[in-house]
């Protein structure tokens, strides 16, 4: 197993979605700690349980609504308080709101 990310805490927005799951699995395979940050608590928690069974890692779920500034701030503060740091962010989620389908640079 590649240990490139050993000891690294990596937040993945939309971590319970199709691509997010692939990112989180790769983080586990490389020795890191994925933070599954997702709006869907049921899917997020189930995926974390699956990761922890498969990789023996301590993956974590944190609720996150990327369209809410307070949700983002709470998630960052909670992760930082629990781990002391955040090494990286995979900004994978895309808001399914009035901005859906717009190019990234146009989304607030």
C-alpha positions as CSV (number, residue, x, y, z in Angstrom):
1,X,0.0,0.0,0.0
2,X,1.3,3.5,-1.0
3,X,1.7,5.6,2.2
4,X,2.2,9.0,0.4
5,X,-0.6,10.6,2.4
6,X,0.2,9.0,5.8
7,X,-0.9,11.3,8.5
8,X,-2.6,13.8,6.2
9,X,-6.2,15.0,6.8
10,X,-8.0,15.7,3.5
11,X,-11.5,17.1,3.3
12,X,-13.5,16.0,0.2
13,X,-16.6,18.0,-0.5
14,X,-19.3,15.9,-1.9
15,X,-17.4,12.9,-0.5
16,X,-20.4,10.6,-0.6
17,X,-21.1,11.1,-4.3
18,X,-19.7,9.1,-7.2
19,X,-16.4,11.0,-7.7
20,X,-16.1,11.9,-4.0
21,X,-16.1,8.2,-3.1
22,X,-13.3,7.5,-5.6
23,X,-11.3,10.4,-4.1
24,X,-11.9,9.2,-0.5
25,X,-11.0,5.6,-1.4
26,X,-7.7,6.8,-3.1
27,X,-6.9,8.8,0.0
28,X,-7.3,5.7,2.2
29,X,-5.3,3.6,-0.2
30,X,-2.5,6.2,0.2
31,X,-2.6,6.2,4.0
32,X,-4.5,9.4,4.5
33,X,-7.5,10.3,6.5
34,X,-10.4,11.3,4.3
35,X,-13.1,13.6,5.7
36,X,-16.3,12.8,3.8
37,X,-18.0,16.2,3.8
38,X,-21.4,15.8,2.3
39,X,-25.0,17.1,2.7
40,X,-26.4,13.6,2.6
41,X,-25.7,12.3,6.1
42,X,-27.2,8.8,5.6
43,X,-25.0,8.1,2.5
44,X,-22.0,9.9,4.1
45,X,-22.0,7.8,7.3
46,X,-22.6,4.6,5.4
47,X,-19.7,5.3,3.1
48,X,-17.4,6.1,6.1
49,X,-18.4,2.8,7.7
50,X,-17.5,1.0,4.4
51,X,-14.1,2.7,4.2
52,X,-13.3,1.9,7.8
53,X,-14.1,-1.7,7.3
54,X,-12.2,-2.0,4.0
55,X,-9.1,0.0,4.9
56,X,-8.9,-0.1,8.6
57,X,-8.6,3.7,8.5
58,X,-10.4,6.3,10.5
59,X,-12.4,8.0,7.8
60,X,-14.9,10.6,9.2
61,X,-18.1,12.1,8.1
62,X,-18.9,15.8,8.6
63,X,-22.1,17.4,7.4
64,X,-21.6,20.1,4.8
65,X,-23.9,22.2,2.7
66,X,-21.6,24.0,0.3
67,X,-24.3,26.6,-0.4
68,X,-24.2,27.7,3.2
69,X,-21.3,29.9,4.4
70,X,-22.1,29.0,8.1
71,X,-22.1,25.2,7.2
72,X,-18.6,25.6,5.6
73,X,-17.3,27.6,8.6
74,X,-18.7,25.0,11.0
75,X,-17.2,22.1,9.1
76,X,-13.8,23.7,8.9
77,X,-13.8,24.6,12.6
78,X,-15.0,21.1,13.7
79,X,-12.4,19.3,11.6
80,X,-9.7,21.7,12.8
81,X,-10.7,21.2,16.4
82,X,-10.7,17.4,16.1
83,X,-7.5,17.0,14.1
84,X,-5.6,20.2,14.8
85,X,-5.1,20.8,11.0
86,X,-6.4,20.2,7.5
87,X,-3.8,19.3,5.0
88,X,-5.8,19.5,1.8
89,X,-9.2,20.0,0.3
90,X,-10.7,18.3,-2.7
91,X,-13.4,20.7,-3.8
92,X,-15.5,18.1,-5.6
93,X,-19.1,19.2,-4.8
94,X,-21.1,21.4,-7.1
95,X,-24.2,23.3,-5.9
96,X,-27.5,22.0,-7.3
97,X,-29.2,25.4,-7.1
98,X,-29.9,28.2,-9.5
99,X,-26.2,28.2,-10.5
100,X,-26.2,24.5,-11.6
101,X,-24.7,24.1,-15.0
102,X,-22.9,27.4,-15.0
103,X,-19.1,27.5,-15.5
104,X,-17.1,27.4,-12.3
105,X,-15.9,31.0,-12.6
106,X,-19.5,32.2,-12.6
107,X,-20.6,30.4,-9.5
108,X,-20.6,32.3,-6.1
